[in-house]
Amino acid sequence: MERKNKNTITFIVCSIFVLIIGVFLSTSIGATRIGISEILNSIFNYSETLEHMLIRDVRIPRVFTVLITGGILGITGAMIQGVTRNPIAEPSLIGVSQGATLVVAIFYAAKVTINTLNVMIASLIGAVLSGIIVIGFTSRNSNNRSITKILMAGTAMSTFFISLTTIVGLLSNQSQFIAFWVAGGFRNATWSDFYLVAIVGIIGFAIAILLSKKINILSLGDDVAISLGEKPEKIRLITFLVMIPMCAAAVAVGKNIGFVGLIVPQIVRKLFGEDYRKNIPFSFLLGAVLLTYSDIAARMVYDPYETPIGIFTALIGVPFFIVIARRERG
C-alpha cells in the first residue's frame, strides 16, 4: 500500500513539474522568443508593451487552452474505454470528433458568423449526432461491444464523416480551411476558447469523478454490474452524455485531434491498474502534458511556420494503436 501511494505521489509530482516546464516553454516559443523573466514580468508587473500584450493576449490563452483540451481528451478516452471495455476506443476512433468537425465545416460553408459560441454549437450538434449512433450501436446487446465490431463501426463512421467534410470543403471552396481543421491546431486560440474548455472541462471532470465508481463496476462486465444492483445501459448512457459536450468543446477549440484519448488511458492503466477513481484524474494530467508538448513540437519543427498538431499525436498514436490491436487480437 505504501509503495502504491509513493508511486501515485511520484507520478503526480513529476507530471506537474513536467507540465510547468512545458507551460513556460510553450509561452516563450514562437515567432518572437521571450525569456522567462519577461514572462514573469508580464504576469506580476504588467505594462502595455508589445511583448507583455503578446504574452497576455496570445501566448497564455493558447497555452492554457491546449492544457485543458489535452486533459479533456484524456478523460473522455478513459471514460469510453471503461464503459465499453474496449482498450482501443477513443472519441476520434469512433467518429464523435469527426461528426463535430463535419457540422463545423457545414457552418463555415453556409457563411455562418464564426465565433467561439457558434463553433461550439456546431461541434455540439455534430458530436450529438455521432454520439447517438455510437450509443445505439453499443447499447443493443453485449456482443456489439466487442473490440472488432466497435472498431469497424467507428472506422466506418470516421471515414464517412471526414469524406463528407472534404466534399463540403470542395463545394464551398474552403478546402484549405478544412484541411487545417482536420489536422488540428490551436493557432487562433483566444481567452474565449479557454473559458469555453475550462467551464466544460471543469464540469465534465467533476461529473466524471462522480461516475468513476460506476465505471469501475461496469468495466468488470455487465453481468457483474447487474449482480451488484447497477444498470449498465444507464451508466453507459450517462457517460456518453457527459462525454459529448466535452468532445464538442475540444473540437471547437483544437479542431480534430486524434489518439490522445487512446494513448493516455493506456499508460495510466499500466501504471495504476483499472481503478477509474485514479485513472480519470491522472488521464487529465497526462493528457495535458502530452498535448502541451505536441503543441510545442508543432511550433518548433518548421519554425516560423506552424505544423498541424494532429500530425504529432498521430505519429505517437498510430504505432501505439497497432501494438495494442495486435496484443488484443492475440
Secondary structure, DSSP 8 states (H G I E B T S, - for coil): -HHHHHHHHHHHHHHHHHHHHHHHHHHH-SSS---HHHHHHHHHS--S-HHHHHIIIIIHHHHHHHHHHHHHHHHHHHHHHHHHT-TT--TTTTTHHHHHHHHHHHHHHTT---SHHHHHHHHHHHHHHHHHHHHHHHHS-GGGGSHHHHHHHHHHHHHHHHHHHHHHHHHTT-HHHHHHHHH---TT--HHHHHHHHHHHHHHHHHHHHHHHHHHHHTT-HHHHHHTT--HHHHHHHHHHHHHHHHHHHHHHH-S--SHHHHHHHHHHHHHTT-HHHHHHHHHHHHHHHHHHHHHHHHHTTTTS---HHHHHHHHHHHHHHHHHHHHH-
